[in-house]
Amino acid sequence: GNNGLNKNEGRDHHPSAFSCLIGGLDIGGKVVGQTDEFGQKVVNRPVEIGELNATIAHFLGIRHDHVWMSPNNRPFTVGNKASPLKELIA
């Protein structure tokens, strides 16, 4: 069953935009990107998931450009070769 949700179990609402709050990094209150008034579409400065992951890695002291090896020996980088958000890096 889908617990009364739609056929996609609620995973299809506003698939083009999302919000994320990051705390504890001593970067102050900053906003990167903007959606329309309904939060459905990005209208200014789209942020890719890789950029978000690379930014988190940066603040954790993990090199986002280092090539890591997965347990099955597949190479990858944190953020899939994306760079941290320059708007959040002082």
N, C-alpha and C positions, 0 to 999 in steps of 0.2 A: 503494500500500500504506500500511498504517498502522503499519509497523514492529513488529508484534506487539502493539500497544496495542488498546484497545477501539475501537468505531466513532467515538467522539468524540476519539480520539487523546489520551486521558488528561486532557481538559479538563473532565471532569464530576465529579471528586472534590472533595468539600467545597465546592460552589459558593456556599455561604452565608457563608463566613468565610475570612479569610486573615490572614497576619501580614506585617508590614513593619518593617524595621529601618532607622532613619535615623541616620547618624553624621556627625560633624564640625560640628555646629551649636552646640556648647557649651551644650546644654540639660540635660546630665546624664542619668542613667538614669531614664527615666520610662516607664510603661506606660499606655496609654489603651485602654479596652475590655477585654472578657474573653469568651472562648468557653467552651463546656462542656468537660468533661474529655477529650473526643475531638477537640476543635478543629473540630467540625462546625457548631455554631450559636453565634451571638452571644447571650450571656446578660446582658451589662452594657455600657452605653455604646457602641452601634454607631457606627462611624466610616464616613462616606460617602467615596467616592473624591474627590469635589469638595473635601471638607474636607482630605484629605491633600494634594491638589494646591495648594490655597490656602495651606496651612502651609508647604510647600516654597517656594512663591513668596515668601511673607513673609520667610523666612530668607535668600532670595537677593536681597531688596530689590526684588522685582517686585510692583507693586500688584495684588492679587488682584481688586479691584473696578473696575479700569480696563477700558473696553470696547476691545478690540483688533479689528483687521480681518484676516480670513484672506486668503490670496492670491486667493481667488475672491470677495472682498469681503463675506464673511459676518461679522457681529459676534459676538464671544464674550468671555467673561471667564475668567480662569484659575480653575478650580474650578467653573465653571458657576454662578456667583453664590453659592457656598458661602463660609463664613468660615473662617479658620485655626482650628486646635484651640486653644481658650483654655487648655487644660491644659498646653500646651507653650510658650505665650507668657508671658514674665515681666512 
